[in-house]
Amino acid sequence: MTTEAITAPVPGDPDYPLHSEKTIGRYFRDQVAVDPDHEFVVYPDRALRWTYKEFDERTDNLARGLLAIGMRPGDHLGVWARNIPDWLTFMYATAKIGVVMVTVNPVYKSHELDYVLKQSDMKALCVIDAYRDVDYLRSRARDAHAAARLPGVRELPLPQEHHLHGSRKASRLL
């Protein structure tokens, strides 16, 4: 019996397809199946390491949590955060369930956020507590009347110590 090497283009090869019909969620699941124990997410400053399998389980849990609070395929979910592990978790969880993730620039002030909220048709907004000179939670609490102008938006802070009345901790969705 002879074995022939199967060669397939890999990223960086000129023949590697730059376009695929696969969704991000499908591509990720394929990678999990190929090498579940390989490290996928590494944040050395936080001593955080997740394998493909661990991250897959984490994003599945968040996806189920988002569905449980009423998010559906085609709904828009805003993420107003800097580069933190949960930003990536939200990106993959939303991709798995067909929810559109709307990224919000982390240095936006409250009035800029209001514009994005009105234009993006967000059903929920995930926020962190603060970044640089922007205190997200104080900003949203000070502009609580914005919720009345945008009744479809629910606040979902990312897992941190602070919490706004009427919002949910994203950690409770995991």
GUKOLFI-564582 format. One record per atom (N, C-alpha, C): residue in three letters; x, y, z; atom name. Coordinates in steps of 0.001 Angstrom, whole numbers, plus 500000, padded with zeros to 6 digits. Layout:
N
     r     east    north       up    a
   ALA        X        Y        Z   CA
...
***
This chain:
174
     r     east    north       up    a
   MET   500839   498824   500000    N
   MET   500000   500000   500000   CA
   MET   500884   501239   500000    C
   THR   500605   502138   499122    N
   THR   501383   503364   499072   CA
   THR   500571   504499   499658    C
   THR   501264   505358   500292    N
   THR   500591   506545   500835   CA
   THR   501105   507758   500105    C
   GLU   500194   508514   499633    N
   GLU   500560   509739   498937   CA
   GLU   500296   510926   499857    C
   ALA   501228   511812   499868    N
   ALA   501049   513016   500679   CA
   ALA   499983   513895   500028    C
   ILE   499087   514344   500830    N
   ILE   498055   515256   500350   CA
   ILE   498531   516663   500650    C
   THR   498667   517422   499622    N
   THR   499101   518798   499838   CA
   THR   497923   519724   499631    C
   ALA   497779   520590   500540    N
   ALA   496707   521587   500464   CA
   ALA   497331   522943   500740    C
   PRO   496818   523959   500099    N
   PRO   497381   525284   500364   CA
   PRO   497166   525695   501817    C
   VAL   498136   526358   502362    N
   VAL   498049   526866   503735   CA
   VAL   498140   528388   503685    C
   PRO   497701   529065   504745    N
   PRO   497785   530530   504727   CA
   PRO   499196   530991   504366    C
   GLY   499269   531946   503485    N
   GLY   500559   532453   503020   CA
   GLY   500929   531928   501646    C
   ASP   500403   530753   501263    N
   ASP   500645   530212   499923   CA
   ASP   499860   531029   498904    C
   PRO   500418   531198   497710    N
   PRO   499687   531933   496679   CA
   PRO   498364   531278   496288    C
   ASP   498253   529959   496464    N
   ASP   497030   529253   496096   CA
   ASP   496005   529194   497227    C
   TYR   496325   529777   498377    N
   TYR   495401   529738   499500   CA
   TYR   494186   530613   499180    C
   PRO   492974   530050   499305    N
   PRO   491785   530850   498966   CA
   PRO   491563   531967   499983    C
   LEU   491372   533150   499469    N
   LEU   491138   534296   500344   CA
   LEU   489663   534472   500661    C
   HIS   488831   533741   499980    N
   HIS   487395   533836   500182   CA
   HIS   486858   532446   500472    C
   SER   485932   532362   501367    N
   SER   485349   531074   501723   CA
   SER   483857   531260   501960    C
   GLU   483122   530217   501721    N
   GLU   481690   530240   502006   CA
   GLU   481423   529917   503478    C
   LYS   482466   529549   504201    N
   LYS   482308   529229   505620   CA
   LYS   482084   530498   506429    C
   THR   481234   530371   507442    N
   THR   481079   531464   508403   CA
   THR   482236   531394   509389    C
   ILE   482427   532460   510148    N
   ILE   483470   532446   511174   CA
   ILE   483198   531324   512170    C
   GLY   481926   531167   512553    N
   GLY   481566   530106   513489   CA
   GLY   481895   528723   512949    C
   ARG   481590   528472   511682    N
   ARG   481875   527174   511055   CA
   ARG   483376   526941   510934    C
   TYR   484109   527958   510519    N
   TYR   485561   527842   510405   CA
   TYR   486170   527517   511768    C
   PHE   485698   528199   512806    N
   PHE   486218   527950   514149   CA
   PHE   485925   526513   514593    C
   ARG   484708   526048   514389    N
   ARG   484363   524663   514765   CA
   ARG   485254   523660   514042    C
   ASP   485556   523925   512779    N
   ASP   486469   523041   512037   CA
   ASP   487846   523019   512684    C
   GLN   488337   524169   513117    N
   GLN   489643   524236   513777   CA
   GLN   489624   523505   515114    C
   VAL   488521   523605   515830    N
   VAL   488385   522882   517105   CA
   VAL   488482   521385   516855    C
   ALA   487847   520917   515805    N
   ALA   487866   519484   515482   CA
   ALA   489267   519018   515079    C
   VAL   490022   519881   514414    N
   VAL   491359   519507   513951   CA
   VAL   492358   519438   515108    C
   ASP   492337   520404   516004    N
   ASP   493356   520463   517060   CA
   ASP   492785   521102   518322    C
   PRO   491905   520394   519031    N
   PRO   491202   520998   520171   CA
   PRO   492104   521460   521313    C
   ASP   493257   520833   521486    N
   ASP   494115   521166   522624   CA
   ASP   495190   522201   522301    C
   HIS   495178   522709   521093    N
   HIS   496144   523739   520709   CA
   HIS   495703   525080   521293    C
   GLU   496673   525866   521778    N
   GLU   496322   527178   522328   CA
   GLU   495764   528074   521242    C
   PHE   494694   528758   521576    N
   PHE   494040   529656   520631   CA
   PHE   494111   531099   521105    C
   VAL   493830   531345   522374    N
   VAL   493844   532698   522929   CA
   VAL   494897   532741   524031    C
   VAL   495806   533723   523923    N
   VAL   496844   533893   524938   CA
   VAL   496929   535376   525281    C
   TYR   496682   535692   526547    N
   TYR   496854   537034   527083   CA
   TYR   497905   536933   528186    C
   PRO   499193   537102   527846    N
   PRO   500243   536911   528850   CA
   PRO   500154   537874   530025    C
   ASP   499663   539110   529778    N
   ASP   499577   540077   530874   CA
   ASP   498508   539696   531895    C
   ARG   497640   538774   531539    N
   ARG   496582   538309   532446   CA
   ARG   496776   536849   532842    C
   ALA   497893   536258   532397    N
   ALA   498157   534829   532630   CA
   ALA   496963   533992   532171    C
   LEU   496425   534353   531016    N
   LEU   495238   533698   530494   CA
   LEU   495584   532931   529230    C
   ARG   495208   531663   529199    N
   ARG   495421   530819   528028   CA
   ARG   494207   529931   527841    C
   TRP   493647   529953   526626    N
   TRP   492528   529079   526297   CA
   TRP   492884   528270   525062    C
   THR   492613   526983   525117    N
   THR   492773   526140   523943   CA
   THR   491562   526348   523038    C
   TYR   491638   525781   521834    N
   TYR   490470   525853   520944   CA
   TYR   489238   525277   521642    C
   LYS   489418   524131   522284    N
   LYS   488277   523469   522934   CA
   LYS   487720   524318   524081    C
   GLU   488598   524855   524923    N
   GLU   488146   525678   526049   CA
   GLU   487419   526933   525559    C
   PHE   487978   527555   524528    N
   PHE   487347   528760   524003   CA
   PHE   486032   528431   523313    C
   ASP   485965   527287   522653    N
   ASP   484729   526841   522022   CA
   ASP   483632   526668   523074    C
   GLU   483970   526050   524187    N
   GLU   482992   525864   525266   CA
   GLU   482559   527213   525836    C
   ARG   483509   528120   526010    N
   ARG   483204   529453   526548   CA
   ARG   482252   530202   525614    C
   THR   482544   530182   524328    N
   THR   481696   530898   523378   CA
   THR   480336   530222   523221    C
   ASP   480289   528896   523323    N
   ASP   478991   528209   523300   CA
   ASP   478134   528653   524479    C
   ASN   478758   528749   525657    N
   ASN   478017   529179   526852   CA
   ASN   477484   530598   526685    C
   LEU   478323   531498   526173    N
   LEU   477870   532873   525974   CA
   LEU   476782   532927   524898    C
   ALA   476940   532162   523837    N
   ALA   475919   532134   522781   CA
   ALA   474578   531679   523355    C
   ARG   474591   530649   524196    N
   ARG   473349   530191   524834   CA
   ARG   472774   531279   525734    C
   GLY   473636   531979   526457    N
   GLY   473182   533074   527315   CA
   GLY   472556   534198   526520    C
   LEU   473156   534538   525387    N
   LEU   472592   535588   524538   CA
   LEU   471236   535169   523986    C
   LEU   471115   533919   523586    N
   LEU   469823   533424   523108   CA
   LEU   468785   533452   524227    C
   ALA   469229   533133   525457    N
   ALA   468314   533095   526599   CA
   ALA   467745   534475   526929    C
   ILE   468495   535543   526630    N
   ILE   467977   536886   526916   CA
   ILE   467243   537480   525713    C
   GLY   467063   536666   524681    N
   GLY   466246   537111   523560   CA
   GLY   466975   537532   522304    C
   MET   468295   537418   522273    N
   MET   469021   537736   521049   CA
   MET   468725   536656   520019    C
   ARG   468508   537058   518771    N
   ARG   468174   536136   517688   CA
   ARG   469031   536441   516467    C
   PRO   469170   535471   515547    N
   PRO   469935   535737   514327   CA
   PRO   469437   537010   513645    C
   GLY   470392   537835   513253    N
   GLY   470056   539108   512620   CA
   GLY   469978   540276   513582    C
   ASP   469807   540008   514890    N
   ASP   469814   541091   515879   CA
   ASP   471210   541697   515938    C
   HIS   471277   542952   516385    N
   HIS   472551   543660   516490   CA
   HIS   472946   543799   517957    C
   LEU   474161   543382   518267    N
   LEU   474710   543457   519621   CA
   LEU   475933   544356   519585    C
   GLY   475906   545454   520340    N
   GLY   477047   546362   520398   CA
   GLY   478040   545933   521454    C
   VAL   479322   546139   521169    N
   VAL   480381   545890   522148   CA
   VAL   481231   547156   522214    C
   TRP   481151   547827   523362    N
   TRP   481871   549080   523611   CA
   TRP   482985   548756   524593    C
   ALA   484108   548285   524068    N
   ALA   485190   547803   524930   CA
   ALA   486525   547874   524205    C
   ARG   487575   547881   524981    N
   ARG   488928   547797   524420   CA
   ARG   489269   546330   524168    C
   ASN   490497   546067   523809    N
   ASN   490937   544710   523511   CA
   ASN   491089   543907   524803    C
   ILE   490025   543226   525182    N
   ILE   490037   542367   526360   CA
   ILE   489533   540994   525925    C
   PRO   489816   539956   526712    N
   PRO   489392   538609   526310   CA
   PRO   487903   538497   526007    C
   ASP   487064   539190   526738    N
   ASP   485627   539067   526507   CA
   ASP   485181   539674   525184    C
   TRP   485944   540620   524641    N
   TRP   485609   541158   523326   CA
   TRP   485673   540022   522306    C
   LEU   486732   539250   522364    N
   LEU   486898   538116   521453   CA
   LEU   485828   537053   521700    C
   THR   485491   536823   522959    N
   THR   484443   535857   523290   CA
   THR   483110   536287   522669    C
   PHE   482774   537563   522782    N
   PHE   481542   538054   522168   CA
   PHE   481590   537925   520649    C
   MET   482744   538207   520048    N
   MET   482848   538118   518595   CA
   MET   482515   536711   518099    C
   TYR   483098   535709   518721    N
   TYR   482861   534335   518274   CA
   TYR   481478   533835   518676    C
   ALA   481001   534203   519841    N
   ALA   479660   533759   520269   CA
   ALA   478587   534313   519340    C
   THR   478712   535583   518980    N
   THR   477715   536167   518081   CA
   THR   477794   535530   516697    C
   ALA   479009   535249   516238    N
   ALA   479172   534617   514926   CA
   ALA   478515   533239   514902    C
   LYS   478581   532534   516006    N
   LYS   478004   531188   516061   CA
   LYS   476486   531202   515948    C
   ILE   475839   532258   516428    N
   ILE   474374   532258   516441   CA
   ILE   473770   533245   515441    C
   GLY   474615   533855   514619    N
   GLY   474098   534738   513583   CA
   GLY   473699   536112   514052    C
   VAL   474166   536511   515227    N
   VAL   473914   537858   515731   CA
   VAL   475001   538776   515167    C
   VAL   474622   539959   514750    N
   VAL   475560   540917   514176   CA
   VAL   476238   541678   515312    C
   MET   477564   541575   515396    N
   MET   478297   542306   516422   CA
   MET   478667   543681   515869    C
   VAL   478236   544709   516583    N
   VAL   478535   546087   516214   CA
   VAL   479641   546567   517138    C
   THR   480831   546783   516597    N
   THR   481928   547255   517438   CA
   THR   481808   548765   517602    C
   VAL   482005   549204   518832    N
   VAL   481918   550627   519143   CA
   VAL   483308   551079   519584    C
   ASN   483789   552131   518976    N
   ASN   485115   552657   519289   CA
   ASN   485224   552904   520795    C
   PRO   486257   552338   521451    N
   PRO   486355   552463   522910   CA
   PRO   486631   553879   523414    C
   VAL   486991   554798   522559    N
   VAL   487207   556167   523024   CA
   VAL   486018   557083   522744    C
   TYR   484919   556529   522234    N
   TYR   483717   557338   522017   CA
   TYR   483205   557883   523337    C
   LYS   482716   559094   523279    N
   LYS   482031   559711   524414   CA
   LYS   480547   559373   524298    C
   SER   479797   559738   525316    N
   SER   478387   559384   525386   CA
   SER   477585   559864   524175    C
   HIS   477802   561103   523740    N
   HIS   477027   561620   522601   CA
   HIS   477361   560869   521310    C
   GLU   478612   560412   521178    N
   GLU   478984   559620   520001   CA
   GLU   478337   558236   520061    C
   LEU   478286   557676   521265    N
   LEU   477619   556387   521442   CA
   LEU   476134   556507   521097    C
   ASP   475496   557590   521532    N
   ASP   474075   557773   521218   CA
   ASP   473841   557735   519718    C
   TYR   474737   558357   518956    N
   TYR   474605   558346   517499   CA
   TYR   474687   556904   516968    C
   VAL   475680   556146   517446    N
   VAL   475851   554756   516993   CA
   VAL   474631   553923   517386    C
   LEU   474119   554128   518588    N
   LEU   472939   553384   519025   CA
   LEU   471755   553625   518091    C
   LYS   471581   554869   517706    N
   LYS   470453   555209   516833   CA
   LYS   470635   554642   515425    C
   GLN   471862   554614   514936    N
   GLN   472122   554187   513564   CA
   GLN   472255   552674   513395    C
   SER   472577   551969   514459    N
   SER   472937   550553   514321   CA
   SER   471812   549573   514610    C
   ASP   470706   550029   515153    N
   ASP   469594   549134   515478   CA
   ASP   470001   548070   516504    C
   MET   470826   548469   517486    N
   MET   471265   547532   518523   CA
   MET   470100   547102   519393    C
   LYS   470113   545829   519720    N
   LYS   469134   545307   520674   CA
   LYS   469759   545259   522066    C
   ALA   471083   545130   522115    N
   ALA   471792   545091   523398   CA
   ALA   473157   545724   523216    C
   LEU   473699   546233   524320    N
   LEU   475018   546858   524319   CA
   LEU   475831   546294   525470    C
   CYS   477001   545766   525163    N
   CYS   477928   545252   526170   CA
   CYS   478973   546323   526424    C
   VAL   479183   546676   527680    N
   VAL   480130   547742   528004   CA
   VAL   481104   547289   529085    C
   ILE   482279   547935   529092    N
   ILE   483219   547757   530190   CA
   ILE   483074   548961   531105    C
   ASP   483794   548966   532218    N
   ASP   483611   550070   533155   CA
   ASP   484290   551358   532702    C
   ALA   485541   551301   532242    N
   ALA   486236   552528   531857   CA
   ALA   487438   552191   530981    C
   TYR   487864   553201   530211    N
   TYR   489061   553084   529388   CA
   TYR   489585   554484   529147    C
   ARG   490849   554685   529437    N
   ARG   491476   556004   529334   CA
   ARG   490633   557028   530075    C
   ASP   490174   558060   529381    N
   ASP   489408   559107   530059   CA
   ASP   487904   558923   529901    C
   VAL   487478   557740   529451    N
   VAL   486049   557481   529269   CA
   VAL   485568   556525   530362    C
   ASP   484685   557018   531230    N
   ASP   484067   556171   532246   CA
   ASP   482726   555731   531677    C
   TYR   482697   554543   531101    N
   TYR   481518   554065   530388   CA
   TYR   480283   553996   531276    C
   LEU   480439   553416   532440    N
   LEU   479276   553236   533297   CA
   LEU   478751   554568   533820    C
   ARG   479641   555459   534225    N
   ARG   479192   556773   534699   CA
   ARG   478536   557527   533538    C
   SER   479121   557389   532371    N
   SER   478573   558046   531194   CA
   SER   477150   557576   530918    C
   ARG   476909   556274   530981    N
   ARG   475580   555731   530713   CA
   ARG   474623   556056   531858    C
   ALA   475118   556054   533098    N
   ALA   474250   556387   534228   CA
   ALA   473836   557857   534157    C
   ARG   474788   558727   533796    N
   ARG   474494   560159   533686   CA
   ARG   473486   560408   532571    C
   ASP   473561   559599   531522    N
   ASP   472651   559754   530392   CA
   ASP   471571   558677   530412    C
   ALA   471052   558386   531603    N
   ALA   470042   557325   531726   CA
   ALA   468820   557620   530875    C
   HIS   468569   558900   530615    N
   HIS   467420   559245   529774   CA
   HIS   467581   558699   528358    C
   ALA   468800   558338   527960    N
   ALA   469014   557755   526620   CA
   ALA   468244   556450   526481    C
   ALA   468110   555729   527582    N
   ALA   467373   554461   527528   CA
   ALA   465923   554693   527132    C
   ALA   465358   555806   527575    N
   ALA   463976   556108   527208   CA
   ALA   463867   556424   525715    C
   ARG   464919   557045   525167    N
   ARG   464912   557360   523739   CA
   ARG   465174   556115   522888    C
   LEU   465811   555108   523468    N
   LEU   466179   553898   522739   CA
   LEU   465674   552680   523508    C
   PRO   464368   552476   523562    N
   PRO   463795   551455   524425   CA
   PRO   464202   550023   524104    C
   GLY   464676   549736   522887    N
   GLY   465048   548368   522541   CA
   GLY   466418   547950   523038    C
   VAL   467212   548911   523514    N
   VAL   468588   548596   523919   CA
   VAL   468638   548170   525368    C
   ARG   469269   547039   525611    N
   ARG   469531   546568   526969   CA
   ARG   471027   546656   527209    C
   GLU   471434   547096   528374    N
   GLU   472857   547181   528704   CA
   GLU   473329   545838   529245    C
   LEU   474498   545391   528812    N
   LEU   475085   544145   529300   CA
   LEU   476553   544384   529615    C
   PRO   476884   544860   530815    N
   PRO   478306   545096   531093   CA
   PRO   479118   543810   531002    C
   LEU   480344   543943   530537    N
   LEU   481259   542813   530536   CA
   LEU   481651   542521   531977    C
   PRO   482114   541319   532274    N
   PRO   482402   540955   533671   CA
   PRO   483423   541886   534329    C
   GLN   482942   542704   535224    N
   GLN   483790   543585   536013   CA
   GLN   483065   543863   537314    C
   GLU   483655   544666   538156    N
   GLU   483090   544907   539479   CA
   GLU   481849   545788   539464    C
   HIS   481774   546728   538543    N
   HIS   480682   547687   538544   CA
   HIS   479443   547122   537869    C
   HIS   478308   547717   538182    N
   HIS   477052   547231   537623   CA
   HIS   476052   548385   537591    C
   LEU   475358   548532   536497    N
   LEU   474321   549555   536381   CA
   LEU   472962   548956   536693    C
   HIS   472107   549731   537327    N
   HIS   470736   549283   537573   CA
   HIS   470068   548953   536240    C
   GLY   469426   547818   536165    N
   GLY   468737   547418   534949   CA
   GLY   469616   546701   533951    C
   SER   470869   546485   534289    N
   SER   471769   545798   533370   CA
   SER   472088   544406   533903    C
   ARG   472802   543653   533109    N
   ARG   473180   542290   533507   CA
   ARG   474683   542151   533413    C
   LYS   475251   541341   534258    N
   LYS   476658   541003   534140   CA
   LYS   476788   539960   533040    C
   ALA   477709   540192   532110    N
   ALA   477910   539209   531039   CA
   ALA   478358   537877   531620    C
   SER   479066   537909   532751    N
   SER   479515   536663   533375   CA
   SER   478332   535769   533748    C
   ARG   477155   536372   533977    N
   ARG   475974   535564   534290   CA
   ARG   475440   534863   533038    C
   LEU   475833   535330   531879    N
   LEU   475428   534688   530631   CA
   LEU   476315   533495   530305    C
   LEU   477504   533467   530892    N
   LEU   478429   532366   530646   CA
   LEU   478063   531202   531521    C
***
